[in-house]
Amino acid sequence: MSDNVRHKRVLITGCSSGFGLLTAVEAARAGYDVVATMRNLGKADYLRQALDQADATAAIKRLDVTDRDSIEAVAQEYRPVDILINNAGILTMGSFLDITDDEMRTVFETNYFGVVALTRAVVGGMIENGSGLVINIASLAGLIGHIFNAAYSASKHALVGFSKSIRQELKPFNINVVSVEPGYHKTEIIRANANVSENFYDQDSPMLQYNRGFLRLMRDEIIPRAGEAQDVVKIIMKIMAAEKPRAHYVIGKDARFATTMQWLGLTCALEKKIHTKLLAATRRESRRTEDRKAKRKKPPANQ
Ligand SMILES: NC(=O)c1ccc[n+]([C@@H]2O[C@H](COP(=O)([O-])OP(=O)(O)OC[C@H]3O[C@@H](n4cnc5c(N)ncnc54)[C@H](OP(=O)(O)O)[C@@H]3O)[C@@H](O)[C@H]2O)c1
């Protein structure tokens, strides 16, 4: 175990699945003192099993980033934390026209205000300690606009802006702040945890066919090409052990391609490509809907 790892306490949010669970296991296996948190301890068995299989241990605690009492309780119990990984996040898909204000606020409460609250609660101990590292799991959607994900994308842009700002504020205290910006990767956020807005299928919405087309695009092209979650975890582990981590880590082929296009001033070409794919997926989805309707109308062959 290297000196960079020994005794370092790592607090991670959202460890019931995905990057959070896998990072908790990898960090515990590497010898970090891991505090793995999740909002619903009823889901802790997956993490317990994964820790057992890795022959590793971690403290498992309840922490809901939208619940200030749970934030304070964990931050007090485990003060000082050396490395904070703000990983918890939610996704609610749907056009900005259809998503409700409450849904949009819920996304911000988790993806942005939750991070702010927990970082405030933890950073005091890092300042006393004279060092610290905050890793914010943002998203490619925090760097470029993301169709039918305005709420998520805006919350992640806010998170990227927050990271950039506090990185400078915390420098005098020897606290590093890193923003991680993955493209699509195979975790529950694009499977069981992928929510659609309550008005997603509103028959009166001018967006209905495009909302559905976007889902078809996700199913046919985006999810099958998503990267492996472990690729992100490897980079988080690298950041944790780095003496001088970078400010940003863009992860995944899709994310590197999109950010390069943006850097080259070719955002319009990127948007055009996405738009073309969306229209094609919308046509495919409309044809499938028509076919289903036609099949339902067709009388059985023996009549
Ligand atoms: N996978 C991707 O393609 C991708 C790409 C870019 C960025 N990200 C970001 O990566 C982070 C981790 O997501 P993931 O991909 O690993 O997806 P995931 O498997 O869905 O994990 C999300 C985790 O966040 C937790 N969570 C949600 N709301 C919470 C709250 N209020 N308090 C505490 N925990 C909460 C979830 O808990 P429950 O089980 O209780 O819901 C779950 O443990 C997120 O911030 C996400 O935005 C993911």
The ligand as a Gaussian input file, in Angstrom:
#p B3LYP/6-31G(d) Opt

LIG

0 1
 N      -23.425000       6.240000     -16.595000
 C      -23.324000       7.277000     -17.391000
 O      -23.511000       7.181000     -18.597000
 C      -22.935000       8.623000     -16.800000
 C      -22.396000       9.586000     -17.665000
 C      -22.032000      10.816000     -17.165000
 C      -22.176000      11.085000     -15.819000
 N      -22.716000      10.153000     -14.982000
 C      -22.864000      10.493000     -13.558000
 O      -22.262000       9.504000     -12.762000
 C      -22.840000       9.554000     -11.463000
 C      -23.132000       8.139000     -10.998000
 O      -24.158000       7.593000     -11.792000
 P      -24.098000       6.124000     -12.397000
 O      -23.838000       6.266000     -13.827000
 O      -23.229000       5.265000     -11.580000
 O      -25.639000       5.705000     -12.281000
 P      -26.453000       4.856000     -11.194000
 O      -26.017000       3.442000     -11.242000
 O      -27.867000       5.181000     -11.458000
 O      -25.998000       5.471000      -9.803000
 C      -26.534000       6.669000      -9.304000
 C      -26.435000       6.629000      -7.799000
 O      -26.885000       7.883000      -7.262000
 C      -27.754000       7.593000      -6.204000
 N      -28.646000       8.690000      -5.846000
 C      -29.650000       9.238000      -6.572000
 N      -30.233000      10.215000      -5.858000
 C      -29.592000      10.286000      -4.670000
 C      -29.726000      11.089000      -3.518000
 N      -30.689000      12.023000      -3.425000
 N      -28.876000      10.900000      -2.486000
 C      -27.914000       9.947000      -2.537000
 N      -27.757000       9.128000      -3.592000
 C      -28.572000       9.307000      -4.653000
 C      -28.512000       6.363000      -6.664000
 O      -29.184000       5.764000      -5.566000
 P      -30.562000       4.905000      -5.735000
 O      -30.117000       3.520000      -6.083000
 O      -31.189000       4.983000      -4.396000
 O      -31.362000       5.553000      -6.821000
 C      -27.338000       5.544000      -7.185000
 O      -26.644000       4.959000      -6.114000
 C      -24.060000      10.445000     -11.571000
 O      -23.786000      11.707000     -11.021000
 C      -24.289000      10.558000     -13.070000
 O      -24.932000      11.751000     -13.412000
 C      -23.094000       8.919000     -15.451000

